[in-house]
Structure formats: C-alpha cells, structure tokens
Amino acid sequence: LQTLENLERLNESGELRHILANFTKIDVKSSCEKCGGYRYMPCNFCHGSKKSLRRNNFTDEFCALRCMQCDENGLLRCDLCLDQQE
C-alpha cells in the first residue's frame, strides 16, 4: 500500500475492497445503555460544571474547588463502555 496515491488508486479501482476482505470486521455495540454510545457522560459530582462546592468549616461560606472526579470538560468515561473494551 506504501503511498497515498497507490492507496487511492487501489480504492478507485476496487482492488482495496478485495485486499481488505480477508480481515474480519469487529462488531462494536453501537449503543450503550448508560451513555448512548458516546463513551462519556456528564460528571455525577459537579454535573459538568467542573466545580465542586465545599463548605468552609470555619465560616458559613462555600468555596468553589476544581472537581477531581471528571476531566477538563466536565465529563466522566462511561464505566460500561470501559468494561466492554477490556
């Protein structure tokens, strides 16, 4: 397959389909019950805001801290999808 031009030529002539026919297709579950197939969900702790409110024990004020449960987008990886990948 070596070059992009060669790959394009094989695809346009239909030979690429015959070359790839020997490989088996991987059946991927298209829809997860929990995340709908997106593999990520809004964080259960901060609800996607990326902030975790904690009460200051010395005063009656709340302070906003960075949520440690989710990523920088406020999302969590779906645990059902992670189990299927392993």
N, C-alpha and C positions, 0 to 999 in steps of 0.2 A: 504494500500500500504506500509506502515511503513518502510520497509528496501529496500536497493538497490537490494539485492538478490531476494527478493519477487517480486519487480518490474520487474527485468529481467526474472524471471520465468513466470510472467503473460504475458509479451511481447512475449516470445518464444512460449508459448502455444496458443497464440491468444486471450486469455481472456481480455487482456488490451484493445484491439480494441472494444470489446463488452461493457466494462465498460465506455470507453470514447465516445461511440456512442450517449449517452444521451445528451452530451454537443453540443451546436451549434457552428459552425465554424464562425469566424469573417472574413468577406470579407474585405481585405485590398487592396486598389488601388495600383497595383504593379508599376505603372509608373507615376511619376509626370511630368507635362509639363515643369516645371521650372528646377528641379534638376535631373530628370531622375530616381527618386526613391531612391536616396542616402540620402535624407533629409538634406544634407549640400551642400553649394556652395562656390566657392572662393569669398573672400571679394570683394565687388564692389569698396571700397575706396582704398585699398592698393594692390588689385589684388593678394592676397595670400602671399605677401612679409612680412607681419606683421609690416611694417614700413610706417609711414605717414610722407611725406616730408613737412615741413613748412618753410616758408621764415622768416628769422630773419629781423625784421623791422629796425634794427639799422645798418645792413651791407647788402651786396648783397649775403651773403652766405645762403645756405639751411642747415637745421639740420634735422636729422632723428629721429623721435619720434615713440614710440610704438603706433600702430594703436589701437584706443579704440573701434572700431566697431566690430572687429572679435575676435575669440578665439585664443589660443596659437598656433593653427595650421594654422592660416590664413583663417579660414572658418566661414561662417555665417549659421545659421539654416535657412532652407527654410521656408518662411512665408506661402506658400500654404500648405505644409505638417503640419505645426503647426495648421492651421485653421481646417484641417481635423481631427486632434486628439481630438479637443475640442468638 
